[in-house]
């Protein structure tokens, strides 16, 4: 059974150590799988946009620099050949996808190996509760000082989403905050020390922290402004059909066309 140092929410150390769950902390550290997981993670961070120009993409060089024979110099066909200054690049990088993947069980084994490695070194501690009433960077740095991790790269793993803890650690360059379930093998090995909330290891339900931060106030204010803008842009109500009909002027009736008088018949015999 692997044990870890146990601290209260205020940073006071308990006399009794915390027994880590055996299903996750079994002492296994599989280095080949760890190496493959880290390599895969770093490959997936690459953009793959590096590109060089071959001789077909370099402008110029369409004309033979000098004639084939009679000059005493080596024959040349283009000034954009790879051995010329300003010529193309041979076998340079081209845009490609570096992404690779690992089987699910290998990812789980790598994550378990990373946690076991930190626990065996004594670099993993358990804190009872990491709930902050408001985002305070000073409160978080004070806790890390009491734990003895000042100046070290620290990974803080919370039991479920903890917005105030995340906002408190966002301004600390050596601290990274995430949920316990989201931590990968790379995240654990990146840190010199790992701080885990007790509820994440014991399987407790995610607490309702009741956090209200400036982020919530900003969202509420934005929603209110959007609502007011929509209300101002509403078109005026249309007049009823009856009133609109009365407003329409009646077109004057057309007078009937006058009949032309019949032509008189000419008298016969004239």
Phi and psi in degrees as GROMACS dihedral restraints (atoms count N, CA, C in turn):
[ dihedral_restraints ]
;  ai    aj    ak    al  type     phi  dphi    fc
    3     4     5     6     1   -90.5    20    10
    4     5     6     7     1   135.8    20    10
    6     7     8     9     1  -116.4    20    10
    7     8     9    10     1   156.2    20    10
    9    10    11    12     1  -134.6    20    10
   10    11    12    13     1   156.0    20    10
   12    13    14    15     1   -64.8    20    10
   13    14    15    16     1   140.3    20    10
   15    16    17    18     1  -116.2    20    10
   16    17    18    19     1   128.7    20    10
   18    19    20    21     1  -126.0    20    10
   19    20    21    22     1   154.6    20    10
   21    22    23    24     1   -83.2    20    10
   22    23    24    25     1   177.4    20    10
   24    25    26    27     1   -66.8    20    10
   25    26    27    28     1   -25.6    20    10
   27    28    29    30     1   -86.6    20    10
   28    29    30    31     1    -5.6    20    10
   30    31    32    33     1    99.1    20    10
   31    32    33    34     1     6.3    20    10
   33    34    35    36     1   -82.0    20    10
   34    35    36    37     1   135.2    20    10
   36    37    38    39     1   -85.6    20    10
   37    38    39    40     1   134.3    20    10
   39    40    41    42     1   -80.8    20    10
   40    41    42    43     1   153.1    20    10
   42    43    44    45     1   -69.1    20    10
   43    44    45    46     1   -42.3    20    10
   45    46    47    48     1   -82.9    20    10
   46    47    48    49     1   138.7    20    10
   48    49    50    51     1   -79.4    20    10
   49    50    51    52     1   161.3    20    10
   51    52    53    54     1   -95.0    20    10
   52    53    54    55     1   126.6    20    10
   54    55    56    57     1   -82.8    20    10
   55    56    57    58     1   117.6    20    10
   57    58    59    60     1   -74.1    20    10
   58    59    60    61     1   145.5    20    10
   60    61    62    63     1   -61.3    20    10
   61    62    63    64     1   134.0    20    10
   63    64    65    66     1   -70.3    20    10
   64    65    66    67     1   -27.9    20    10
   66    67    68    69     1   -68.5    20    10
   67    68    69    70     1   -22.0    20    10
   69    70    71    72     1  -106.9    20    10
   70    71    72    73     1   -39.6    20    10
   72    73    74    75     1  -106.3    20    10
   73    74    75    76     1    81.6    20    10
   75    76    77    78     1  -104.1    20    10
   76    77    78    79     1     5.0    20    10
   78    79    80    81     1    87.0    20    10
   79    80    81    82     1     1.7    20    10
   81    82    83    84     1   -79.6    20    10
   82    83    84    85     1   127.5    20    10
   84    85    86    87     1  -130.9    20    10
   85    86    87    88     1   100.5    20    10
   87    88    89    90     1   -95.3    20    10
   88    89    90    91     1    96.6    20    10
   90    91    92    93     1   -66.7    20    10
   91    92    93    94     1   -40.5    20    10
   93    94    95    96     1   -59.7    20    10
   94    95    96    97     1   -41.1    20    10
   96    97    98    99     1   -69.3    20    10
   97    98    99   100     1   -37.1    20    10
   99   100   101   102     1   -60.6    20    10
  100   101   102   103     1   -44.8    20    10
  102   103   104   105     1   -62.0    20    10
  103   104   105   106     1   -41.7    20    10
  105   106   107   108     1   -68.1    20    10
  106   107   108   109     1   -37.5    20    10
  108   109   110   111     1   -67.1    20    10
  109   110   111   112     1   -41.3    20    10
  111   112   113   114     1   -67.1    20    10
  112   113   114   115     1   -41.6    20    10
  114   115   116   117     1   -63.3    20    10
  115   116   117   118     1   -40.8    20    10
  117   118   119   120     1   -64.7    20    10
  118   119   120   121     1   -41.6    20    10
  120   121   122   123     1   -62.3    20    10
  121   122   123   124     1   -45.8    20    10
  123   124   125   126     1   -68.2    20    10
  124   125   126   127     1   -35.1    20    10
  126   127   128   129     1   -61.6    20    10
  127   128   129   130     1   -39.5    20    10
  129   130   131   132     1   -72.4    20    10
  130   131   132   133     1   -14.5    20    10
  132   133   134   135     1   -83.9    20    10
  133   134   135   136     1   -11.8    20    10
  135   136   137   138     1   -76.7    20    10
  136   137   138   139     1   139.6    20    10
  138   139   140   141     1   -80.3    20    10
  139   140   141   142     1   -31.1    20    10
  141   142   143   144     1    69.3    20    10
  142   143   144   145     1    34.3    20    10
  144   145   146   147     1  -106.9    20    10
  145   146   147   148     1     4.7    20    10
  147   148   149   150     1   -66.2    20    10
  148   149   150   151     1   136.7    20    10
  150   151   152   153     1  -152.3    20    10
  151   152   153   154     1   139.3    20    10
  153   154   155   156     1  -121.6    20    10
  154   155   156   157     1   163.7    20    10
  156   157   158   159     1   -96.8    20    10
  157   158   159   160     1   128.1    20    10
  159   160   161   162     1   -81.6    20    10
  160   161   162   163     1   177.7    20    10
  162   163   164   165     1   -64.5    20    10
  163   164   165   166     1   -20.0    20    10
  165   166   167   168     1   -78.9    20    10
  166   167   168   169     1   -17.5    20    10
  168   169   170   171     1  -101.4    20    10
  169   170   171   172     1   -13.1    20    10
  171   172   173   174     1   -80.4    20    10
  172   173   174   175     1   132.2    20    10
  174   175   176   177     1   -73.2    20    10
  175   176   177   178     1   150.4    20    10
  177   178   179   180     1    90.0    20    10
  178   179   180   181     1  -177.0    20    10
  180   181   182   183     1    78.9    20    10
  181   182   183   184     1    16.8    20    10
  183   184   185   186     1   -78.0    20    10
  184   185   186   187     1   -22.1    20    10
  186   187   188   189     1  -103.5    20    10
  187   188   189   190     1   141.5    20    10
  189   190   191   192     1   -65.2    20    10
  190   191   192   193     1   125.9    20    10
  192   193   194   195     1   -61.4    20    10
  193   194   195   196     1   -37.8    20    10
  195   196   197   198     1  -150.5    20    10
  196   197   198   199     1   169.9    20    10
  198   199   200   201     1   -67.8    20    10
  199   200   201   202     1   162.7    20    10
  201   202   203   204     1   -65.8    20    10
  202   203   204   205     1   -43.8    20    10
  204   205   206   207     1  -125.5    20    10
  205   206   207   208     1   159.0    20    10
  207   208   209   210     1    94.0    20    10
  208   209   210   211     1    -4.3    20    10
  210   211   212   213     1   -97.6    20    10
  211   212   213   214     1   -17.4    20    10
  213   214   215   216     1    84.5    20    10
  214   215   216   217     1    -5.7    20    10
  216   217   218   219     1  -101.1    20    10
  217   218   219   220     1   167.4    20    10
  219   220   221   222     1   -67.8    20    10
  220   221   222   223     1   146.4    20    10
  222   223   224   225     1   -69.0    20    10
  223   224   225   226     1   138.9    20    10
  225   226   227   228     1  -135.6    20    10
  226   227   228   229     1   143.2    20    10
  228   229   230   231     1  -108.6    20    10
  229   230   231   232     1   -21.7    20    10
  231   232   233   234     1  -159.3    20    10
  232   233   234   235     1   147.7    20    10
  234   235   236   237     1   -85.7    20    10
  235   236   237   238     1     4.6    20    10
  237   238   239   240     1  -110.7    20    10
  238   239   240   241     1    16.9    20    10
  240   241   242   243     1   -67.4    20    10
  241   242   243   244     1   156.8    20    10
  243   244   245   246     1   -59.9    20    10
  244   245   246   247     1   -28.3    20    10
  246   247   248   249     1   -85.7    20    10
  247   248   249   250     1     0.3    20    10
  249   250   251   252     1   -93.1    20    10
  250   251   252   253     1   147.4    20    10
  252   253   254   255     1   -68.3    20    10
  253   254   255   256     1   127.6    20    10
  255   256   257   258     1    86.8    20    10
  256   257   258   259     1     6.3    20    10
  258   259   260   261     1   -84.4    20    10
  259   260   261   262     1  -173.4    20    10
  261   262   263   264     1   -74.1    20    10
  262   263   264   265     1   167.1    20    10
  264   265   266   267     1  -103.6    20    10
  265   266   267   268     1   133.8    20    10
  267   268   269   270     1   -92.9    20    10
  268   269   270   271     1   130.8    20    10
  270   271   272   273     1    55.3    20    10
  271   272   273   274     1    36.8    20    10
  273   274   275   276     1   -78.3    20    10
  274   275   276   277     1   172.0    20    10
  276   277   278   279     1   -69.8    20    10
  277   278   279   280     1   147.2    20    10
  279   280   281   282     1  -129.3    20    10
  280   281   282   283     1   155.5    20    10
  282   283   284   285     1   -57.2    20    10
  283   284   285   286     1   130.1    20    10
  285   286   287   288     1  -152.2    20    10
  286   287   288   289     1   167.1    20    10
  288   289   290   291     1  -100.8    20    10
  289   290   291   292     1   118.2    20    10
  291   292   293   294     1   -91.6    20    10
  292   293   294   295     1     2.9    20    10
  294   295   296   297     1   -64.9    20    10
  295   296   297   298     1   137.9    20    10
  297   298   299   300     1  -140.0    20    10
  298   299   300   301     1   168.0    20    10
  300   301   302   303     1  -139.3    20    10
  301   302   303   304     1   161.0    20    10
  303   304   305   306     1  -123.2    20    10
  304   305   306   307     1   151.2    20    10
  306   307   308   309     1   -61.2    20    10
  307   308   309   310     1   153.3    20    10
  309   310   311   312     1   -59.3    20    10
  310   311   312   313     1   -42.2    20    10
  312   313   314   315     1   -68.0    20    10
  313   314   315   316     1   -31.2    20    10
  315   316   317   318     1   -69.1    20    10
  316   317   318   319     1   -38.2    20    10
  318   319   320   321     1   -62.0    20    10
  319   320   321   322     1   -43.2    20    10
  321   322   323   324     1   -64.5    20    10
  322   323   324   325     1   -40.6    20    10
  324   325   326   327     1   -65.9    20    10
  325   326   327   328     1   -40.2    20    10
  327   328   329   330     1   -65.2    20    10
  328   329   330   331     1   -42.1    20    10
  330   331   332   333     1   -64.6    20    10
  331   332   333   334     1   -42.9    20    10
  333   334   335   336     1   -65.0    20    10
  334   335   336   337     1   -37.7    20    10
  336   337   338   339     1   -65.9    20    10
  337   338   339   340     1   -40.2    20    10
  339   340   341   342     1   -65.0    20    10
  340   341   342   343     1   -43.0    20    10
  342   343   344   345     1   -64.9    20    10
  343   344   345   346     1   -39.9    20    10
  345   346   347   348     1   -65.5    20    10
  346   347   348   349     1   -37.1    20    10
  348   349   350   351     1   -63.7    20    10
  349   350   351   352     1   -43.9    20    10
  351   352   353   354     1   -69.1    20    10
  352   353   354   355     1   -35.3    20    10
  354   355   356   357     1   -69.1    20    10
  355   356   357   358     1   -39.2    20    10
  357   358   359   360     1   -67.0    20    10
  358   359   360   361     1   -30.0    20    10
  360   361   362   363     1   -78.7    20    10
  361   362   363   364     1   -11.4    20    10
  363   364   365   366     1    80.4    20    10
  364   365   366   367     1    17.6    20    10
  366   367   368   369     1   -97.2    20    10
  367   368   369   370     1    10.0    20    10
  369   370   371   372     1  -116.8    20    10
  370   371   372   373     1   126.0    20    10
  372   373   374   375     1  -125.5    20    10
  373   374   375   376     1   159.2    20    10
  375   376   377   378     1  -118.7    20    10
  376   377   378   379     1   131.6    20    10
  378   379   380   381     1  -115.1    20    10
  379   380   381   382     1   137.8    20    10
  381   382   383   384     1   -59.3    20    10
  382   383   384   385     1   -50.5    20    10
  384   385   386   387     1  -150.3    20    10
  385   386   387   388     1   138.2    20    10
  387   388   389   390     1  -123.9    20    10
  388   389   390   391     1    44.2    20    10
  390   391   392   393     1   -91.6    20    10
  391   392   393   394     1   123.9    20    10
  393   394   395   396     1  -107.7    20    10
  394   395   396   397     1   140.6    20    10
  396   397   398   399     1   -67.8    20    10
  397   398   399   400     1   -31.7    20    10
  399   400   401   402     1  -151.9    20    10
  400   401   402   403     1   158.1    20    10
  402   403   404   405     1   -64.2    20    10
  403   404   405   406     1   113.9    20    10
  405   406   407   408     1  -137.6    20    10
  406   407   408   409     1   109.5    20    10
  408   409   410   411     1   -65.9    20    10
  409   410   411   412     1   -35.0    20    10
  411   412   413   414     1   -63.7    20    10
  412   413   414   415     1   -37.9    20    10
  414   415   416   417     1   -65.8    20    10
  415   416   417   418     1   -39.4    20    10
  417   418   419   420     1   -69.5    20    10
  418   419   420   421     1   -44.7    20    10
  420   421   422   423     1   -64.0    20    10
  421   422   423   424     1   -34.0    20    10
  423   424   425   426     1   -65.1    20    10
  424   425   426   427     1   -38.8    20    10
  426   427   428   429     1   -65.0    20    10
  427   428   429   430     1   -41.9    20    10
  429   430   431   432     1   -65.5    20    10
  430   431   432   433     1   -34.4    20    10
  432   433   434   435     1   -65.1    20    10
  433   434   435   436     1   -41.0    20    10
  435   436   437   438     1   -66.7    20    10
  436   437   438   439     1   -30.9    20    10
  438   439   440   441     1   -78.2    20    10
  439   440   441   442     1   -13.0    20    10
  441   442   443   444     1    86.1    20    10
  442   443   444   445     1    24.3    20    10
  444   445   446   447     1  -112.5    20    10
  445   446   447   448     1    23.8    20    10
  447   448   449   450     1   -67.8    20    10
  448   449   450   451     1   129.2    20    10
  450   451   452   453     1    83.0    20    10
  451   452   453   454     1     1.5    20    10
  453   454   455   456     1  -104.6    20    10
  454   455   456   457     1   157.1    20    10
  456   457   458   459     1   -76.9    20    10
  457   458   459   460     1   121.2    20    10
  459   460   461   462     1  -122.2    20    10
  460   461   462   463     1   136.2    20    10
  462   463   464   465     1  -109.9    20    10
  463   464   465   466     1   118.9    20    10
  465   466   467   468     1  -104.0    20    10
  466   467   468   469     1   121.2    20    10
  468   469   470   471     1  -112.3    20    10
  469   470   471   472     1   117.3    20    10
  471   472   473   474     1  -100.2    20    10
  472   473   474   475     1   162.5    20    10
  474   475   476   477     1   -87.5    20    10
  475   476   477   478     1    92.9    20    10
  477   478   479   480     1    80.5    20    10
  478   479   480   481     1  -175.2    20    10
  480   481   482   483     1   -67.8    20    10
  481   482   483   484     1   134.8    20    10
  483   484   485   486     1  -138.5    20    10
  484   485   486   487     1    89.6    20    10
  486   487   488   489     1   -65.5    20    10
  487   488   489   490     1   -43.3    20    10
  489   490   491   492     1   -65.2    20    10
  490   491   492   493     1   -35.9    20    10
  492   493   494   495     1   -67.0    20    10
  493   494   495   496     1   -40.9    20    10
  495   496   497   498     1   -63.6    20    10
  496   497   498   499     1   -44.8    20    10
  498   499   500   501     1   -68.1    20    10
  499   500   501   502     1   -30.2    20    10
  501   502   503   504     1   -70.4    20    10
  502   503   504   505     1   -33.4    20    10
  504   505   506   507     1   -95.6    20    10
  505   506   507   508     1    -1.4    20    10
  507   508   509   510     1   -67.9    20    10
  508   509   510   511     1   -27.5    20    10
  510   511   512   513     1   -95.1    20    10
  511   512   513   514     1     4.6    20    10
  513   514   515   516     1  -101.7    20    10
  514   515   516   517     1   112.5    20    10
  516   517   518   519     1   -66.4    20    10
  517   518   519   520     1   -23.5    20    10
  519   520   521   522     1   -98.3    20    10
  520   521   522   523     1     9.6    20    10
  522   523   524   525     1  -122.0    20    10
  523   524   525   526     1   143.4    20    10
  525   526   527   528     1  -134.3    20    10
  526   527   528   529     1   129.4    20    10
  528   529   530   531     1  -115.8    20    10
  529   530   531   532     1   131.9    20    10
  531   532   533   534     1  -159.0    20    10
  532   533   534   535     1   170.2    20    10
  534   535   536   537     1   -75.8    20    10
  535   536   537   538     1   157.4    20    10
  537   538   539   540     1   -64.0    20    10
  538   539   540   541     1   -34.8    20    10
  540   541   542   543     1   -74.4    20    10
  541   542   543   544     1   -20.4    20    10
  543   544   545   546     1   -89.4    20    10
  544   545   546   547     1   -11.8    20    10
  546   547   548   549     1   -70.5    20    10
  547   548   549   550     1   132.6    20    10
  549   550   551   552     1  -103.8    20    10
  550   551   552   553     1   175.2    20    10
  552   553   554   555     1   -62.2    20    10
  553   554   555   556     1   -37.6    20    10
  555   556   557   558     1   -65.1    20    10
  556   557   558   559     1   -42.7    20    10
  558   559   560   561     1   -60.9    20    10
  559   560   561   562     1   -41.5    20    10
  561   562   563   564     1   -68.2    20    10
  562   563   564   565     1   -42.3    20    10
  564   565   566   567     1   -75.4    20    10
  565   566   567   568     1   -23.7    20    10
  567   568   569   570     1   -63.0    20    10
  568   569   570   571     1   -35.3    20    10
  570   571   572   573     1   -86.3    20    10
  571   572   573   574     1   146.2    20    10
  573   574   575   576     1   -79.2    20    10
  574   575   576   577     1   -25.9    20    10
  576   577   578   579     1  -142.6    20    10
  577   578   579   580     1   147.9    20    10
  579   580   581   582     1  -122.9    20    10
  580   581   582   583     1   127.5    20    10
  582   583   584   585     1  -113.5    20    10
  583   584   585   586     1   120.5    20    10
  585   586   587   588     1  -116.0    20    10
  586   587   588   589     1   136.3    20    10
  588   589   590   591     1   -74.0    20    10
  589   590   591   592     1   140.4    20    10
  591   592   593   594     1   -61.0    20    10
  592   593   594   595     1   -39.1    20    10
  594   595   596   597     1   -62.8    20    10
  595   596   597   598     1   -25.7    20    10
  597   598   599   600     1   -70.8    20    10
  598   599   600   601     1   -26.0    20    10
  600   601   602   603     1   -92.5    20    10
  601   602   603   604     1   -30.4    20    10
  603   604   605   606     1   -88.6    20    10
  604   605   606   607     1    -7.5    20    10
  606   607   608   609     1    79.7    20    10
  607   608   609   610     1    23.0    20    10
  609   610   611   612     1   -69.8    20    10
  610   611   612   613     1   155.3    20    10
  612   613   614   615     1   -66.4    20    10
  613   614   615   616     1   148.8    20    10
  615   616   617   618     1   -65.0    20    10
  616   617   618   619     1   122.3    20    10
  618   619   620   621     1   -72.0    20    10
  619   620   621   622     1   152.6    20    10
  621   622   623   624     1   -86.5    20    10
  622   623   624   625     1   100.2    20    10
  624   625   626   627     1   -77.1    20    10
  625   626   627   628     1   -16.5    20    10
  627   628   629   630     1    58.5    20    10
  628   629   630   631     1    42.9    20    10
  630   631   632   633     1   -85.2    20    10
  631   632   633   634     1   132.1    20    10
  633   634   635   636     1  -126.0    20    10
  634   635   636   637     1   116.6    20    10
  636   637   638   639     1  -122.0    20    10
  637   638   639   640     1   176.5    20    10
  639   640   641   642     1   -63.5    20    10
  640   641   642   643     1   -21.7    20    10
  642   643   644   645     1   -66.0    20    10
  643   644   645   646     1   -42.3    20    10
  645   646   647   648     1   -64.0    20    10
  646   647   648   649     1   -42.1    20    10
  648   649   650   651     1   -63.9    20    10
  649   650   651   652     1   -38.4    20    10
  651   652   653   654     1   -65.1    20    10
  652   653   654   655     1   -41.3    20    10
  654   655   656   657     1   -64.9    20    10
  655   656   657   658     1   -41.8    20    10
  657   658   659   660     1   -63.9    20    10
  658   659   660   661     1   -41.3    20    10
  660   661   662   663     1   -64.9    20    10
  661   662   663   664     1   -39.6    20    10
  663   664   665   666     1   -65.2    20    10
  664   665   666   667     1   -40.7    20    10
  666   667   668   669     1   -64.1    20    10
  667   668   669   670     1   -38.5    20    10
  669   670   671   672     1   -65.8    20    10
  670   671   672   673     1   -40.6    20    10
  672   673   674   675     1   -65.0    20    10
  673   674   675   676     1   -40.0    20    10
  675   676   677   678     1   -63.1    20    10
  676   677   678   679     1   -41.4    20    10
  678   679   680   681     1   -64.4    20    10
  679   680   681   682     1   -41.2    20    10
  681   682   683   684     1   -67.2    20    10
  682   683   684   685     1   -37.5    20    10
  684   685   686   687     1   -65.2    20    10
  685   686   687   688     1   -41.8    20    10
  687   688   689   690     1   -64.8    20    10
  688   689   690   691     1   -38.6    20    10
  690   691   692   693     1   -65.7    20    10
  691   692   693   694     1   -35.9    20    10
  693   694   695   696     1   -71.6    20    10
  694   695   696   697     1   -28.2    20    10
  696   697   698   699     1   -88.6    20    10
  697   698   699   700     1     2.4    20    10
  699   700   701   702     1   -68.0    20    10
  700   701   702   703     1   133.3    20    10
  702   703   704   705     1   -71.4    20    10
  703   704   705   706     1   155.3    20    10
  705   706   707   708     1   -66.0    20    10
  706   707   708   709     1   149.6    20    10
  708   709   710   711     1   -68.5    20    10
  709   710   711   712     1   141.3    20    10
  711   712   713   714     1   -74.9    20    10
  712   713   714   715     1   148.4    20    10
  714   715   716   717     1   -68.8    20    10
  715   716   717   718     1   151.4    20    10
  717   718   719   720     1   -60.6    20    10
  718   719   720   721     1   156.4    20    10
  720   721   722   723     1   -64.1    20    10
  721   722   723   724     1   -35.1    20    10
  723   724   725   726     1   -65.6    20    10
  724   725   726   727     1   -45.6    20    10
  726   727   728   729     1   -65.5    20    10
  727   728   729   730     1   -35.3    20    10
  729   730   731   732     1   -66.6    20    10
  730   731   732   733     1   -35.1    20    10
  732   733   734   735     1   -67.8    20    10
  733   734   735   736     1   -37.5    20    10
  735   736   737   738     1   -67.8    20    10
  736   737   738   739     1   -32.9    20    10
  738   739   740   741     1   -69.2    20    10
  739   740   741   742     1   -24.7    20    10
  741   742   743   744     1   -74.1    20    10
  742   743   744   745     1   125.4    20    10
  744   745   746   747     1   -74.7    20    10
  745   746   747   748     1   141.0    20    10
  747   748   749   750     1   -77.5    20    10
  748   749   750   751     1   136.7    20    10
  750   751   752   753     1   -74.0    20    10
  751   752   753   754     1   137.8    20    10
  753   754   755   756     1   -64.5    20    10
  754   755   756   757     1   142.9    20    10
  756   757   758   759     1   -71.4    20    10
  757   758   759   760     1   143.4    20    10
  759   760   761   762     1   -76.8    20    10
  760   761   762   763     1   135.5    20    10
  762   763   764   765     1   -74.2    20    10
  763   764   765   766     1   143.6    20    10
  765   766   767   768     1   -68.2    20    10
  766   767   768   769     1   144.1    20    10
  768   769   770   771     1   -67.9    20    10
  769   770   771   772     1   140.2    20    10
  771   772   773   774     1   -72.8    20    10
  772   773   774   775     1   142.3    20    10
  774   775   776   777     1   -81.5    20    10
  775   776   777   778     1   139.2    20    10
  777   778   779   780     1   -76.3    20    10
  778   779   780   781     1   140.5    20    10
  780   781   782   783     1   -68.6    20    10
  781   782   783   784     1   144.8    20    10
  783   784   785   786     1   -70.6    20    10
  784   785   786   787     1   141.9    20    10
  786   787   788   789     1   -72.3    20    10
  787   788   789   790     1   140.1    20    10
  789   790   791   792     1   -76.9    20    10
  790   791   792   793     1   143.1    20    10
  792   793   794   795     1   -78.9    20    10
  793   794   795   796     1   141.3    20    10
  795   796   797   798     1   -74.1    20    10
  796   797   798   799     1   142.4    20    10
  798   799   800   801     1   -70.8    20    10
  799   800   801   802     1   140.4    20    10
  801   802   803   804     1   -77.2    20    10
  802   803   804   805     1   146.3    20    10
  804   805   806   807     1    93.0    20    10
  805   806   807   808     1    -4.0    20    10
